[in-house]
Amino acid sequence: MINLAERSYKKELLDTDNIPFADIKQNMKELNTINTVLGGHAISIKGIQKIISKHKVEEPITICEIGCGGGDNLNALQKWCNKKNIKVTFIGIDIKQECIEFAQQQYPLLQCNWIQSDYQKISFDKNQPAIIFSSLFCHHFIEDELITMLEWMKSNSSKGFFINDLHRHWLAYYSIQFITAAFSRSYLVKNDASLSVARGFLQTEWIKIFADAGIKNYSINWKWAFRHLIVYNNE
């Protein structure tokens, strides 16, 4: 049995260079299915709800995702906002131009400003989004990088930010390994899904990362299936 007492720092295939975009696209499609079936999108909706409930948020609300990939998370949030009659605009940031172009092709009707950039190079100044979030993004980074990320999210959001990411646990590791071996057609998903869990976090690790970033006034909640939802509200 794998020892998950410590985070793995082994690089995922998705984080290496020269992966053909057709393979990345298949990876993103399958991740969207996983997020839909296992409740990942529902967790992001909970994050939005928790911040909105704490603040008077003027409409249209601007929501920004860093590491937006093919835009599936933003599309799921758009559908929820439509059902709730919430006026919303989005900002999607991804370092890969191919991901931005794919997101634009997938969701041409999404009210979104797509930005190809390293998120750290962007400063919103006066026109800050109300909410910034990431989903299945943080586990790609080491702890020092995450401290920088938290500081950036805090300083660039007017109401707050949230993180939706993986809880490192043996049952999650072996379950996703079995599911992807049986059903996935993507070698990236088959390799990276269980490795992503091994690169995930325990609650105690998140507490230390937030303490090192000097950020208080946040909550951590465990969500099915083996996720943490971490929500910070600006005071």
C-alpha positions in Angstrom: 0.0 0.0 0.0 1.3 3.5 -0.9 2.5 5.7 2.0 0.6 9.0 1.8 1.9 10.4 5.1 3.9 13.0 3.0 2.9 14.8 -0.1 4.4 13.5 -3.4 6.4 16.0 -5.4 6.6 13.8 -8.4 5.7 15.9 -11.5 2.4 15.0 -13.3 2.7 14.3 -17.0 0.4 17.3 -17.6 3.0 19.6 -16.1 5.8 18.5 -18.5 6.6 20.1 -21.8 5.7 19.1 -25.3 2.4 17.2 -24.5 0.3 17.3 -27.7 -2.7 19.5 -27.2 -5.0 16.7 -28.5 -4.0 14.7 -25.5 -4.5 17.7 -23.2 -8.0 18.2 -24.6 -8.9 14.6 -24.0 -7.6 15.0 -20.4 -9.7 18.1 -19.9 -12.9 16.5 -21.2 -12.5 13.5 -18.9 -11.7 15.8 -15.9 -15.0 17.6 -16.6 -16.8 14.3 -16.5 -15.1 13.4 -13.2 -16.0 16.9 -11.7 -19.6 16.5 -12.8 -20.1 12.9 -11.6 -18.1 13.2 -8.3 -19.4 16.6 -7.3 -16.4 18.8 -8.0 -18.5 21.5 -9.7 -21.1 21.4 -6.9 -18.2 22.1 -4.4 -17.2 25.2 -6.4 -20.9 26.4 -6.3 -20.8 26.0 -2.5 -17.7 28.2 -2.5 -19.5 31.0 -4.4 -22.5 30.6 -2.0 -20.4 30.9 1.1 -18.8 34.2 -0.1 -22.0 35.7 -1.4 -23.8 35.0 1.8 -21.3 37.0 3.8 -21.3 40.1 1.7 -23.5 42.5 -0.2 -22.4 41.8 -3.7 -23.4 44.2 -6.4 -24.5 42.6 -9.7 -23.1 41.7 -12.1 -20.7 39.7 -9.9 -17.3 39.2 -11.5 -15.8 35.8 -10.7 -12.2 34.9 -11.7 -10.7 31.4 -12.1 -7.0 30.9 -12.2 -5.9 27.7 -14.0 -9.2 27.7 -15.9 -8.2 25.1 -18.4 -11.1 24.5 -20.9 -13.6 26.6 -19.0 -15.7 23.8 -17.7 -15.8 25.1 -14.1 -16.9 28.6 -15.3 -19.6 27.1 -17.5 -21.0 25.1 -14.5 -21.0 28.3 -12.4 -22.8 30.2 -15.2 -25.6 27.6 -15.3 -26.0 27.9 -11.5 -26.1 31.7 -11.6 -28.7 31.6 -14.5 -30.9 29.3 -12.3 -30.6 31.8 -9.4 -31.1 34.8 -11.6 -27.7 36.2 -10.6 -26.0 38.4 -13.2 -22.4 37.4 -13.5 -19.3 38.0 -15.7 -16.2 35.8 -15.6 -12.5 36.1 -16.0 -10.6 32.9 -17.0 -6.8 32.8 -16.6 -4.6 30.1 -17.9 -0.9 30.0 -18.8 -1.6 27.8 -21.9 -2.8 29.6 -25.0 -4.2 26.3 -26.3 -6.4 26.0 -23.3 -7.8 29.5 -23.7 -8.5 28.9 -27.3 -10.3 25.6 -26.5 -12.3 27.3 -23.8 -13.4 30.0 -26.2 -14.5 27.3 -28.8 -16.3 25.3 -26.2 -18.3 28.1 -24.6 -18.6 31.0 -27.1 -21.7 32.3 -25.2 -20.0 32.5 -21.8 -19.6 36.1 -20.7 -15.9 35.7 -20.0 -12.7 37.7 -20.5 -10.2 35.0 -21.3 -6.6 35.8 -20.4 -3.6 33.8 -21.4 -1.0 34.5 -18.7 0.7 33.4 -15.6 -1.8 34.6 -13.0 1.0 36.3 -11.0 1.6 38.7 -13.8 -1.9 40.1 -13.5 -3.0 42.9 -11.2 -6.6 44.0 -11.3 -6.1 47.3 -9.4 -9.4 49.2 -9.5 -11.6 46.6 -11.3 -11.0 43.7 -9.0 -13.2 40.6 -9.4 -15.5 40.0 -6.4 -14.4 36.4 -6.1 -11.3 34.5 -7.2 -11.1 30.7 -7.1 -9.1 27.7 -8.2 -10.2 24.1 -8.7 -7.8 21.2 -8.9 -5.0 23.7 -9.4 -3.2 24.1 -6.1 -1.8 20.5 -5.9 0.4 21.3 -8.9 2.5 23.6 -6.7 4.9 23.4 -3.9 4.1 25.1 -0.5 6.2 28.3 -1.1 4.4 28.8 -4.4 1.0 28.3 -2.7 1.8 31.0 -0.1 2.4 33.4 -3.0 -0.8 32.3 -4.6 -2.9 32.8 -1.5 -1.4 36.3 -1.0 -2.2 37.1 -4.7 -5.8 35.8 -4.4 -6.4 37.8 -1.2 -5.0 41.1 -2.6 -6.8 40.8 -6.0 -10.3 39.9 -4.8 -12.7 42.4 -3.4 -14.9 39.9 -1.4 -12.9 36.8 -1.0 -11.5 33.6 -2.6 -11.9 29.9 -2.4 -10.0 26.7 -3.2 -11.4 23.4 -4.3 -8.7 20.7 -4.2 -7.9 17.2 -3.3 -7.7 15.5 0.1 -4.7 13.1 0.2 -6.2 9.7 1.3 -5.5 6.1 0.4 -9.1 5.4 -0.4 -9.2 8.3 -2.9 -5.9 7.2 -4.4 -6.9 3.6 -5.1 -10.5 4.4 -6.0 -9.5 6.9 -8.8 -6.8 4.6 -9.9 -9.3 1.8 -10.4 -11.9 4.1 -12.1 -9.5 5.6 -14.5 -7.9 2.3 -15.4 -11.3 0.9 -16.2 -12.9 3.9 -18.0 -10.4 6.5 -19.1 -9.1 6.7 -22.7 -6.5 9.3 -21.7 -3.0 8.2 -20.7 -2.7 11.6 -18.9 -5.7 10.9 -16.7 -4.6 7.3 -16.1 -1.2 8.5 -14.9 -2.1 11.8 -13.2 -5.4 11.1 -11.5 -3.9 9.0 -8.6 -0.7 11.1 -8.6 -2.9 14.2 -8.1 -4.3 12.6 -5.0 -0.7 11.9 -3.8 0.1 15.5 -4.4 -3.0 16.6 -2.5 -3.2 18.0 1.1 -4.2 17.1 4.6 -6.2 19.7 6.5 -3.3 20.3 8.9 -1.1 21.2 5.9 -3.5 23.8 4.7 -3.6 25.3 8.1 0.1 25.7 8.1 0.2 27.2 4.5 -2.5 29.8 5.5 -0.6 30.6 8.7 2.7 31.1 6.7 0.8 33.4 4.3 -0.5 35.4 7.3 -4.1 34.8 6.3 -6.9 34.4 8.8 -10.7 34.5 8.6 -11.0 31.3 6.5 -12.8 28.0 6.8 -11.9 24.5 5.7 -14.6 21.9 5.1 -14.2 18.3 3.9 -16.4 17.5 0.9 -17.3 14.4 -1.0 -15.5 12.9 -2.9 -12.2 13.6 -1.0 -12.0 17.3 -1.5 -11.3 20.3 0.7 -13.3 23.5 0.2 -11.3 26.4 1.7 -13.1 29.8 1.7 -11.6 33.1 2.7 -13.9 36.2 3.2 -12.4 39.7 3.1 -13.1 41.6 6.2 
